[in-house]
Amino acid sequence: MKSPLSSRPDVAASAAPGPAAAFLRFVVLGGGVGVLSSLAVPLLAMTVPWAVSNAIVTVVSTLLCTELHARFTFARGRGAGWREHGQSAGSAAAAYLATCVAMYVLRLVQPSPGVLSEQIVYLGASGLAGAGRFLILRLYVFASRRDRTTRRPMKRQRTVAVPVVAAA
């Protein structure tokens, strides 16, 4: 049964965790999925090219993480909607690119890297990309409308002096 308070966006937004708590949740949930992804990519890469394997795992893990982050990391009180999934996909595409570039550079430096080297590079690139994703998700994707509008710089208001003429 849904609580009547959880359906009100202003109540859910005010109950959102602070930056430190949200980051800790993001690391635990996203990091856990990331570690599982790092194991899934090489296994899947035995049957398809590495970039395809990484793309498949990135799509699946992004869908899962977006739901987890909506429900638990940023305490929205509900799952992610189409807008959140779409915006999260944009940041995940950047993370995918970062991991692909990191693995490409690894293979340039070391043509036949071991599994341990691949895991270190993949998880390192994923961790750096994850930090960027946290900022995007917290400040934009899962921020309430009120939070986004208060962060914008205020426009300078022009005042016009109107002379007041006293009637004689």
C-alpha positions as CSV (number, residue, x, y, z in Angstrom):
1,M,0.0,0.0,0.0
2,K,1.3,3.4,-1.0
3,S,1.7,6.1,1.6
4,P,-0.2,9.2,0.7
5,L,3.0,11.2,1.4
6,S,5.1,9.3,-1.1
7,S,2.9,10.4,-4.0
8,R,3.5,14.1,-3.3
9,P,6.6,15.3,-5.1
10,D,7.3,18.1,-2.6
11,V,7.4,15.6,0.3
12,A,9.6,13.1,-1.6
13,A,12.0,15.9,-2.6
14,S,12.4,17.2,0.9
15,A,13.2,13.7,2.2
16,A,16.0,13.3,-0.3
17,P,19.3,12.2,1.3
18,G,22.2,14.7,1.6
19,P,25.1,14.6,-0.8
20,A,27.3,12.3,1.3
21,A,24.5,9.8,2.0
22,A,23.5,9.8,-1.7
23,F,27.1,9.3,-2.8
24,L,27.6,6.4,-0.4
25,R,24.4,4.8,-1.7
26,F,25.5,5.5,-5.3
27,V,28.9,3.8,-4.7
28,V,27.3,0.8,-3.1
29,L,24.5,0.2,-5.6
30,G,26.3,1.4,-8.7
31,G,29.6,-0.1,-7.7
32,G,28.0,-3.4,-7.0
33,V,26.4,-3.5,-10.4
34,G,29.7,-2.2,-11.9
35,V,31.6,-5.1,-10.4
36,L,29.1,-7.6,-11.7
37,S,29.3,-5.8,-15.1
38,S,33.1,-6.1,-15.1
39,L,32.7,-9.9,-14.7
40,A,30.0,-10.1,-17.4
41,V,31.8,-8.2,-20.1
42,P,34.8,-10.6,-20.6
43,L,32.5,-13.6,-20.3
44,L,30.2,-12.2,-23.1
45,A,33.3,-11.1,-25.0
46,M,34.1,-14.8,-25.6
47,T,31.3,-14.9,-28.1
48,V,31.0,-11.4,-29.4
49,P,33.5,-8.5,-30.0
50,W,34.5,-6.7,-26.8
51,A,32.8,-3.4,-27.8
52,V,29.5,-5.2,-28.4
53,S,29.8,-7.0,-25.1
54,N,30.5,-3.8,-23.3
55,A,27.5,-2.1,-25.1
56,I,25.1,-4.9,-24.1
57,V,26.3,-4.9,-20.5
58,T,26.2,-1.1,-20.4
59,V,22.5,-1.0,-21.5
60,V,21.4,-3.7,-19.1
61,S,23.3,-2.2,-16.1
62,T,22.2,1.3,-16.9
63,L,18.5,0.3,-16.8
64,L,19.1,-1.5,-13.5
65,C,21.1,1.3,-12.0
66,T,18.7,4.0,-13.0
67,E,15.9,2.1,-11.2
68,L,18.0,1.5,-8.1
69,H,19.2,5.1,-8.0
70,A,15.6,6.5,-8.4
71,R,14.3,4.3,-5.6
72,F,17.2,4.2,-3.1
73,T,20.1,6.5,-3.9
74,F,18.1,9.7,-4.4
75,A,15.0,8.4,-2.5
76,R,12.4,9.5,-5.1
77,G,9.8,7.1,-3.6
78,R,9.1,5.7,-7.0
79,G,10.9,4.1,-10.0
80,A,12.5,6.0,-12.8
81,G,10.3,7.4,-15.6
82,W,11.0,7.6,-19.3
83,R,12.6,11.1,-18.8
84,E,15.1,9.8,-16.2
85,H,15.9,6.7,-18.2
86,G,16.6,8.8,-21.3
87,Q,18.8,11.3,-19.5
88,S,20.6,8.6,-17.6
89,A,21.2,6.9,-20.9
90,G,23.1,10.0,-22.1
91,S,25.5,9.9,-19.2
92,A,25.8,6.1,-19.6
93,A,26.8,6.6,-23.3
94,A,29.7,8.9,-22.1
95,A,30.7,6.2,-19.5
96,Y,30.6,3.5,-22.3
97,L,32.9,5.7,-24.4
98,A,35.3,6.2,-21.5
99,T,35.6,2.5,-20.9
100,C,36.0,1.7,-24.6
101,V,38.8,4.3,-24.9
102,A,40.5,3.0,-21.8
103,M,40.5,-0.5,-23.1
104,Y,41.7,0.6,-26.5
105,V,44.6,2.5,-24.9
106,L,45.4,-0.6,-22.8
107,R,45.6,-2.7,-25.9
108,L,47.9,-0.1,-27.6
109,V,50.2,-0.2,-24.6
110,Q,50.0,-3.9,-24.0
111,P,48.7,-5.9,-27.0
112,S,47.8,-9.0,-25.0
113,P,46.8,-7.8,-21.5
114,G,45.9,-10.3,-18.8
115,V,42.5,-10.5,-17.2
116,L,43.8,-8.7,-14.1
117,S,45.1,-5.7,-16.2
118,E,41.8,-5.6,-18.1
119,Q,39.8,-5.6,-14.9
120,I,41.9,-2.8,-13.3
121,V,41.6,-0.6,-16.4
122,Y,37.9,-1.3,-16.9
123,L,37.0,-0.7,-13.2
124,G,39.2,2.4,-13.0
125,A,37.6,3.9,-16.1
126,S,34.1,2.9,-14.8
127,G,34.9,4.5,-11.4
128,L,35.9,7.8,-13.0
129,A,32.9,7.8,-15.3
130,G,30.7,6.9,-12.3
131,A,31.8,9.9,-10.4
132,G,30.7,12.1,-13.3
133,R,27.5,10.2,-13.6
134,F,26.7,10.8,-9.9
135,L,27.0,14.6,-10.4
136,I,24.8,14.5,-13.5
137,L,22.2,12.3,-11.9
138,R,22.1,14.2,-8.6
139,L,22.2,17.7,-10.0
140,Y,20.0,17.2,-13.1
141,V,18.3,13.9,-13.7
142,F,16.9,13.2,-10.2
143,A,16.9,16.8,-8.9
144,S,13.4,18.1,-8.2
145,R,12.2,21.0,-10.4
146,R,12.5,23.3,-7.3
147,D,16.2,22.2,-6.8
148,R,17.0,22.9,-10.4
149,T,15.4,26.4,-10.4
150,T,17.1,27.4,-7.2
151,R,20.5,26.5,-8.6
152,R,20.1,28.8,-11.6
153,P,21.7,32.2,-11.2
154,M,19.2,34.9,-10.6
155,K,18.6,37.3,-13.4
156,R,19.5,40.8,-12.6
157,Q,16.3,42.8,-12.3
158,R,16.2,46.3,-13.7
159,T,14.6,49.0,-11.7
160,V,13.2,52.0,-13.4
161,A,12.8,55.2,-11.4
162,V,9.5,56.8,-12.1
163,P,9.3,60.5,-11.1
164,V,6.3,61.2,-8.9
165,V,4.7,64.6,-9.5
166,A,2.7,66.0,-6.7
167,A,-0.6,67.5,-7.7
168,A,-0.8,71.1,-6.7
